[in-house]
Amino acid sequence: MNLDDDGREWELVWQDEFSGDVIDSIKWGYDTGGNGFGNNELQYYSDRPDNSYVEDGHLVIVAQEERYRLRDYTSAKLWTPATMSLRYGRIDIRAQLPQGQGIWPAFWMLPAQNRYGGWPSSGEIDIMELVGHLPATVYGTLHYSSDTFGSHEYTGDSYTLDEGI
């Protein structure tokens, strides 16, 4: 039984154990493109099976060095904007993360509505980010703006494993 700090039981509202043969398109969508997404990213995010698929109960996302749509790398960026939205709650993930220079896997939340303007004014919660050349450390960060000009502010912390990656 999972209890919160007040002794109330948590209610599971959404999950995906990737038990089928394909990514569930009712739960997951793709954010495709190669426009850098505000971070000067070099890859093109595709919805191709070469970049994301289900295997043995796991979602597999593959970054590849290949020329595709004017970019030299491809990967996948999945999201749940139409299928999962919550105001308060607990998010659990289980993931095996890649390592290497230039790799930056992340799991994050954005608001369902940009009530206070575009990023970062309406906020972002990075639940987990890993910088590939530091494979034993994960980061959690809150991005926000505290003024009307949309300045980028953030706060967060990291966790480093005692051993292993």
C-alpha positions as CSV (number, residue, x, y, z in Angstrom):
1,M,0.0,0.0,0.0
2,N,1.4,3.5,-1.0
3,L,0.5,6.2,1.5
4,D,1.1,9.9,1.4
5,D,2.4,12.0,4.4
6,D,-1.1,12.2,5.8
7,G,-1.7,8.5,5.7
8,R,-4.0,8.6,2.6
9,E,-3.6,5.9,0.0
10,W,-2.3,7.0,-3.4
11,E,-4.7,6.3,-6.4
12,L,-3.0,5.1,-9.6
13,V,-4.5,7.3,-12.4
14,W,-2.2,6.5,-15.4
15,Q,0.4,3.9,-16.3
16,D,2.1,2.2,-19.2
17,E,4.0,-1.0,-18.7
18,F,4.7,-1.3,-22.4
19,S,3.3,-4.9,-22.5
20,G,2.2,-4.8,-26.1
21,D,4.2,-5.0,-29.3
22,V,3.9,-1.4,-30.3
23,I,3.9,2.0,-28.6
24,D,0.3,2.7,-27.5
25,S,-0.8,5.6,-29.7
26,I,-3.8,6.2,-27.4
27,K,-1.4,7.1,-24.6
28,W,1.6,8.5,-26.5
29,G,2.2,11.0,-29.2
30,Y,5.3,12.3,-30.9
31,D,6.8,15.7,-30.9
32,T,8.6,15.6,-34.3
33,G,10.9,18.1,-35.9
34,G,14.4,19.3,-36.2
35,N,14.2,23.0,-35.2
36,G,16.5,22.7,-32.1
37,F,13.5,23.0,-29.6
38,G,15.1,26.0,-27.9
39,N,18.2,24.1,-26.9
40,N,20.1,24.1,-30.2
41,E,19.6,20.4,-30.4
42,L,21.2,18.7,-33.4
43,Q,18.8,15.8,-33.9
44,Y,15.6,15.4,-35.8
45,Y,12.9,13.9,-33.6
46,S,11.1,11.3,-35.7
47,D,8.1,9.1,-35.2
48,R,9.9,6.3,-37.1
49,P,10.2,2.7,-35.6
50,D,14.0,3.1,-36.1
51,N,14.0,5.6,-33.3
52,S,11.4,4.3,-30.9
53,Y,9.7,0.9,-30.3
54,V,8.6,-1.5,-27.6
55,E,10.7,-4.6,-26.9
56,D,10.3,-7.1,-24.1
57,G,8.1,-4.8,-22.0
58,H,10.4,-1.8,-22.4
59,L,10.0,1.5,-24.4
60,V,13.3,1.8,-26.4
61,I,14.3,5.2,-27.7
62,V,17.3,5.1,-30.1
63,A,19.5,8.1,-31.0
64,Q,21.3,7.5,-34.3
65,E,24.0,9.2,-36.3
66,E,22.4,9.5,-39.7
67,R,21.5,12.2,-42.2
68,Y,17.7,12.8,-42.0
69,R,15.7,15.9,-42.9
70,L,18.8,18.2,-42.9
71,R,20.0,16.9,-39.6
72,D,22.9,14.6,-38.8
73,Y,21.2,12.7,-35.9
74,T,17.8,11.3,-35.2
75,S,16.0,10.4,-32.0
76,A,12.4,10.3,-30.6
77,K,10.5,12.6,-28.3
78,L,7.3,11.1,-26.9
79,W,4.6,13.0,-25.0
80,T,1.2,12.6,-23.4
81,P,-0.5,16.0,-23.9
82,A,-3.9,14.6,-24.7
83,T,-3.9,11.5,-22.4
84,M,-2.4,12.4,-19.1
85,S,-2.6,15.6,-17.1
86,L,-2.5,16.1,-13.4
87,R,-2.3,18.9,-10.9
88,Y,-0.9,17.1,-7.9
89,G,0.5,13.6,-7.6
90,R,3.4,11.3,-7.7
91,I,5.3,10.3,-10.9
92,D,7.4,7.1,-10.9
93,I,9.6,5.9,-13.7
94,R,12.0,3.1,-14.2
95,A,14.6,3.7,-16.9
96,Q,17.9,2.4,-18.1
97,L,19.8,5.4,-19.4
98,P,22.5,5.7,-22.1
99,Q,25.8,7.3,-21.5
100,G,28.2,9.2,-23.8
101,Q,29.2,12.7,-24.9
102,G,26.2,14.6,-26.3
103,I,23.5,12.2,-24.8
104,W,20.9,14.0,-22.6
105,P,17.9,11.8,-21.8
106,A,15.2,13.5,-19.9
107,F,11.7,13.0,-18.4
108,W,9.9,16.2,-17.8
109,M,6.5,17.9,-17.3
110,L,5.1,21.0,-19.0
111,P,1.8,22.7,-18.3
112,A,-1.3,21.6,-20.2
113,Q,-2.0,25.3,-20.8
114,N,0.5,28.2,-21.0
115,R,-1.5,30.4,-18.7
116,Y,1.4,32.8,-18.0
117,G,3.0,32.8,-21.4
118,G,5.5,30.6,-23.3
119,W,8.4,28.9,-21.8
120,P,9.6,29.4,-19.1
121,S,6.8,31.7,-17.8
122,S,4.3,28.8,-17.3
123,G,7.0,26.5,-15.9
124,E,8.6,23.2,-16.5
125,I,9.5,20.4,-14.1
126,D,12.5,18.2,-15.1
127,I,11.8,15.0,-13.2
128,M,15.0,13.4,-14.4
129,E,17.8,14.5,-16.7
130,L,21.1,12.8,-17.3
131,V,24.1,14.5,-18.9
132,G,25.7,11.6,-20.8
133,H,29.3,12.2,-19.8
134,L,28.3,12.0,-16.1
135,P,26.4,8.7,-16.1
136,A,26.2,8.3,-12.3
137,T,24.4,11.6,-11.7
138,V,20.7,12.5,-12.4
139,Y,19.2,16.0,-12.1
140,G,15.8,17.4,-11.2
141,T,15.1,21.1,-12.0
142,L,12.2,23.6,-11.8
143,H,12.3,26.2,-14.6
144,Y,10.1,29.3,-14.2
145,S,10.0,33.1,-14.6
146,S,9.1,35.3,-11.7
147,D,8.7,38.5,-13.7
148,T,6.5,39.7,-16.6
149,F,9.5,39.7,-19.0
150,G,9.9,35.9,-19.1
151,S,13.3,35.8,-17.6
152,H,14.6,32.2,-17.2
153,E,15.1,31.2,-13.6
154,Y,15.6,27.7,-12.2
155,T,16.4,25.7,-9.1
156,G,17.1,22.1,-8.6
157,D,19.4,19.4,-7.3
158,S,21.2,16.3,-8.3
159,Y,21.7,12.7,-7.1
160,T,24.8,10.8,-7.6
161,L,24.9,7.0,-7.1
162,D,27.2,5.7,-4.5
163,E,28.5,3.1,-7.0
164,G,27.8,2.1,-10.6
165,I,25.9,4.0,-13.3
